[in-house]
Structures are given as structure tokens and as C-alpha cells.
Amino acid sequence: MAQGQKAPAMNDPRYGAAGEIAALPEAKLIEILKDSSATFFAKAKACQRLAAVGGPSAVPALAALLPDERLSHYARTGLEPIPDPAVDDALRSALSRLKGKLLVGAINSIGVRKDAKAIDALSKLMYDRDAEVARAASAALGRIRPGA
Amino acid sequence: MPTDETLSRRGLLQRTAAAPMIVPASVLGLAGATPPSDRVTLGGLGIGSRGTRDLQSFLAQSDVRFLAICDVRNERREAVKSMADKKYGNGDCSMYSEQEELWARKDIDAVLIATGDRWHAPLAIMTGNAGKDVYCEKPCSMTIAESRALAVNFQRNGRVYQAGTQRRNGINFNTAFDLARSGKLGKVHTLHAEAGPGDRWPPATTHAWLPEEPEPPKQVVDWDRWLGPAPWRPYNSQYVQGKWRGYFDFHGGGILEWGAHTVDLCQWAAGMDGTAPVEYDPKGMGSDTPYSIECRYANGLKLVIRDKGFMGLGSCAFRMEGDAGFVETADGGKVEVPADLKSQAKDATREEAGEATTRHVRDFLDCVKSRRPARANALAAAQTHIACHAAYIAFQLGRKLRFDPATDTFIGDEQANRMRSRAMRDGWRV
């Protein structure tokens, strides 16, 4: 229990509390992401757990949430640490489909992963009309090619 | 009458660099006051209970002028403004709800950051990159990656950074260091750092969410900005009232809570400010207390992070053991040594021990003026936090980890390497 916590914690009617979701295997976590009846809470917790246990099979379900206004960051939370090039492919592919802050988030994740294959796309985005996007692309390029 | 802005230390230095100027004696402080040219102008970001203690130490310094508070909570903006205005007998303290407004103030030299942990590293980095010197409360980062970014950014931007690890300037802790460095303990082989006692600061954090409550108006609490780089979750008033600790998204648990101080003391005492241990072996898993993480540096020196087993000298206990003796001290001020070393180890009174924050603030201000690295500079803070995060990761995984401090990488453990960073919310990055 967290410091001073008095109220009961949130849970999902089907998948339970955070601890129960964290104990699920990867396949079940992916199922939550695809379940239209699962709550935002359950999907968020599944994404966070996939950051620890997700592999290539989790990438499509996580990537499908990148355009979701509320879950996009959680999807990136799951994707960023997965050591598989499928994540880089998915993030690069999302660049043409995302806009605004969700696009900024995807660019930031590409920078964290230092995906050299994204250099061309980021070089174009560095001149995007959205200043936040342009700044993010510039920062990501700096991470991929420090000193360039 | 010139305003503080036109006569700030920064402004005067800029102008005098271009041309000599003649100023009245009062401006030079000849009447006994600190002249504006020697004054450090300060702003605050997120000043709650601990931040108020820091701010009191700053306000007590005659060469500090606190000019503005930025906070996402209106009640904190008002409270801090009231504190500053009362001190100066005016109504001049500015209030902002967005940090960009504070950064835009060219007359502010330095910023005190005392938000929750989730904001510490990104805010410190952005504030430093905006040209301000930074005093930032601990724990200074949420991840290994944030810790490294902190060190790299401050090395690049050249700003002075002081972590709020004030025990580096604590009289009794300094006595212990001096004793070890004098060789009186013989060859030091083991360091002990108290982690937050598990019954008060459990090492593990929870992924739970509190139930949703109606979100207050943005001008009362800007919930989105309170969360900042942390994952979005529904509003609950308990979080913003200071009960955010213990939640994984906002807090590093008991190891970071006190390790930020005590592991920091070990790093400093051992002369390891540029590195971190290479092994982390958790013991006593499965309960909040007792527990320990036995660490080893590349040169063989042991560091034991544990929550129990100290001599009861107060919180944040720190102990060094050598082949000729030991020294242990804590917040109570007493310095315990073997009988033959008693004459070498003077206790600090409780009052003297309690002056650590003021001494630490003074150290920061002196470094703002001299441009020397502060005692708890960004690199030192980063390495301490990297060690603490690595220990916490070993604790969470429940297995011994090997770590390469040159690359901030765990050797042969993919799952541990995944835990070195967390995706920041859209729009934030370090």
C-alpha cells in the first residue's frame, strides 16, 4: 500500500487490480489490449507490464494503440524497452499516421531507441509546420547522431 | 528608484563586462546591505513541505532575493508568495502556474526545485538549459537514463547544480569522512547506507490507482501539469496533497528515498562520485523489512544498502568499516567510533546536525558566484542515483545483477536493462 493510501484502489471488473494484471502472462496481456470491453485502467496496466515481459508478438497490439489519445503514451511505455527491431518498424510506420503530441511522443521514442533507419523521416519532420514536432525531430536526430 | 530587475547581479555583471559604470554607495552595499551586484536572485518551482524548509534556508541568506514562485497548485503559489512578501515587507513575489514563465525571467539567476520526484530530472535539465542554476530536491531522478541525462546536460550547459542531499554538508558526516580519509580506520573495506526503514518507507512501490475524483479547475490544480512526464491517471486529491509516494509512477520507493542521501554519502566518502558499484545482490526478499542489497565496486570495496541493523543514532545512518576501526553517524549528530578513536571524533549537537540544509544552501550560493561545481553536483548526484536505481532493480527482480558503470548497462540481463528507462508522456523528454 502506498503512503497514506485510504481509498480502495481502482480495478477492472474482469481483469482485477494492478497486481493481478501484472501477474498475467504475455498472451493474456495482449488479449487485454485487444479486448474492447477492457477498461482504460486494465489496458494501461497491461501496457506497463508488457514493458517488462513483452516480446515481438506484443508489438502489433501495442502499436495499434499509438493513435489512441489516452493510451498512446502507455503503448510507447510498452514498446520502448522491447529489444526487437519490430518496435522500430512500428514506430517509424506510425510517423505518417500520427499528428500533434502523439507524433511528438513517437518521435521521442524513436530518439530513445536511436533508430538510425528513421534519420530520413526525422530529417523531413525537422521542418514540420508544428514547432513541437520539429523540435522533437531535431532532438531525436541529436540522440541518434550525437554531434551530427 | 531602480527595480531589482534592473539592478540584478546578472544584469550588473552583463553591463560591467561591457563598460565601467559608476554606482551609488548604497548599491554597492556600503550601508551594510548586500549589494545587488553580489545578490543571487531566486525562483521556486513546486514548493511544498520539504521545499518550504529549503526556502527558509535560502531566505535566511542575506545575499538571496526570492522573486517568483511557480506551482501547479494555487494554494502553494499563495503560501510561498506570502512567505516571501512577509520576509521582504512588500508584495513583489510573482506567481506563475507554468514553468516557462519562470524561465523567461531574465532577472532570475537560480531556481529551487522541490516538486515531486517525477518532475525532478526533467525540470532540472530544462531549467539548466534555460540558463538558470539549479538546487533540486532528491531523489533527483526516476530512472538510470534520467540520471545520466542530468549529468550530461549540466556538463554541457555549464550551470551550477546542487542536489538536495544536504548531508554532504553535515558536520557529523564530514567528521566521519575526515576520520576515514586520515587513515585512522585503516583500509576501508565496507560502507553501509541506511535505506528507508521498510516499515515506514517500503522498498517496493505499487502500480495501483486511487479512485477517480472530480478534477478541480485548472487554476486551482493543473492536474495535467502536476503529472508532467508521468503516465496519465485519473485525478485523486490524495496525490496532490503529498501522498504520491509509494506509487511506481511517481516514486522510487525506500531505496531511493533515503539511498539518495546515504548511498550518496558512501559514494562521496569512497571517492566514487564518477562511477557506481558493479554488483548488486539483494537479500531478505519477500517482505518490506528487513532487507539489504550487497553491492561491490570494481576495486572490491563493499557497499551494503540495508534498512535495519544500525546503532540507533538517528535517521539516514551511514557507517564505514576499515581493518583498524569503524565510524558510524546519523541525523542525531553523534559520531560512534571504537574507544581508541574517541578523541578523534567530535559529536555534533542535534542543532548543529540540523544545520546541514543551511550549510548546503550556502555551498550552492557560493558556487553560483564562483562557478565551481557544488558539493552535490549533477555528476555526483547522477552516479548516486544510478547506484540506487540499480539496487532497486535488483530488489525488484530478486536476483544478483552485474553492472557496467561505463555504459550504464546491466551485463547479461535483458530484463534489468529494460528497467533502465521509462517512456515519458507525450511532449516531455530529457
Chai-1 contact restraints between the chains, C-beta under 6 A:
chainA,res_idxA,chainB,res_idxB,connection_type,confidence,min_distance_angstrom,max_distance_angstrom,comment,restraint_id
A,A2,B,T206,contact,1.0,0.0,6.0,A-B,restraint_1
A,A2,B,G246,contact,1.0,0.0,6.0,A-B,restraint_2
A,A2,B,Y247,contact,1.0,0.0,6.0,A-B,restraint_3
A,Q3,B,K243,contact,1.0,0.0,6.0,A-B,restraint_4
A,Q3,B,R245,contact,1.0,0.0,6.0,A-B,restraint_5
A,Q3,B,G246,contact,1.0,0.0,6.0,A-B,restraint_6
A,G4,B,K243,contact,1.0,0.0,6.0,A-B,restraint_7
A,A7,B,L210,contact,1.0,0.0,6.0,A-B,restraint_8
A,A7,B,P211,contact,1.0,0.0,6.0,A-B,restraint_9
A,A9,B,A208,contact,1.0,0.0,6.0,A-B,restraint_10
A,M10,B,W209,contact,1.0,0.0,6.0,A-B,restraint_11
A,M10,B,P211,contact,1.0,0.0,6.0,A-B,restraint_12
A,A18,B,H207,contact,1.0,0.0,6.0,A-B,restraint_13
A,A18,B,A208,contact,1.0,0.0,6.0,A-B,restraint_14
A,H73,B,R425,contact,1.0,0.0,6.0,A-B,restraint_15
A,H73,B,D426,contact,1.0,0.0,6.0,A-B,restraint_16
A,R76,B,A423,contact,1.0,0.0,6.0,A-B,restraint_17
A,T77,B,A423,contact,1.0,0.0,6.0,A-B,restraint_18
A,E80,B,A423,contact,1.0,0.0,6.0,A-B,restraint_19
A,P81,B,R418,contact,1.0,0.0,6.0,A-B,restraint_20
A,K101,B,D426,contact,1.0,0.0,6.0,A-B,restraint_21
A,K101,B,G427,contact,1.0,0.0,6.0,A-B,restraint_22
A,V104,B,D426,contact,1.0,0.0,6.0,A-B,restraint_23
A,V104,B,G427,contact,1.0,0.0,6.0,A-B,restraint_24
A,G105,B,D426,contact,1.0,0.0,6.0,A-B,restraint_25
A,N108,B,R429,contact,1.0,0.0,6.0,A-B,restraint_26
